[in-house]
Amino acid sequence: MRIGLVVNDIATEAKGYTTTRLGMSAINQGHEVWLMGVGDLIYNTNDTVSALARSVNRTSYKSTETYLKELQGEKARKERIVLDDLDILMLRNDPSDDTTKRPWAVSAGIIFGRMAMRGGVIVINDPDGLAKATNKMYFQGFPEEVRPATIITRNRSEIRAFASDHGGNIVLKPLQGSGGQGVFLIKKDDLSNLNQIIETLTRDGYVIAQEYLPAAAEGDTRLFLMNGQPLRYKGKYAAFRRIRRGDDMRSNISAGGSIDKATIDDTALRISEIVRPKLVADGMFLVGLDIVGEKLMEINVFSPGGLGSAQRFEKVDFTQAVLEALDRKVQYGKFYRRNFDNVDMATL
């Protein structure tokens, strides 16, 4: 396969990222892999899409550190490639990382990905599906059965009333953002600070007010879905548990949380089954569910990370399952002469 991976910026990629693991695994299996940042994309006069992309020279790597060092260094292969000639284009950039400093980059991957798929390359996750999910409002499109009670507003009185309705214990966070940034736990004895927190959050837009789930004190579970189903390989689920640190309610690794082995029970499988139809309809190939108790806290469709963490506890290389699934899509395309819409190919 010829695989393209779109990231925010090649220079900011890290050895532990899922994208880096996917790239190295694909190289080791004999595939051709190109990485490009959203700023490297080009729309041509002949209606094709190109990129100033990077690849590596060796055919085998023992560590993601070595692979990434070559990719980011002077020895990398640097070419202007035509994305239409790829078999697979994976959009692995996270728009929320560019919201403040590079607003022009927020939708670039989606826009160029949408144009590239016209040329026949399979683009995943589906660009039209991703366009619906550029902020956390996308989460509200899933059944109430799996969501905490939520309001989204910029009105202080509405938020205070919501807090009162839920005993004063709520979570506030920005409509746009990731990695636990700007997330506040409000307790009933801390309402005196509520106005100040609301003012801080509304400077950047809308605020999500969400009921506090007591089970969050025990952390959350990240479960990967692939093609709308829980990702399971060699009998193991691609999942891990994130545990919060001290009094910090955030269990995100970037916020200082720790990780542990996850147990995937009937509740987690039931949640994944409830959200599956919409994820499939939106062409979401690889997704991360963040589960707290019997509810979902988030659905991550942009560059969900943590396959390496799941591998650490389950002793299974889940990137192999992802690459096998991608290869099947390419074969389907050949068998049927690409007689499917991209949104269908994304989750076949």
Summary of the structure (lengths in Angstrom):
residues: 348
radius of gyration: 20.5
end to end distance: 17.0
largest distance: 63.9
contacts: 1157
relative contact order: 0.13
helix: 41%
strand: 25%
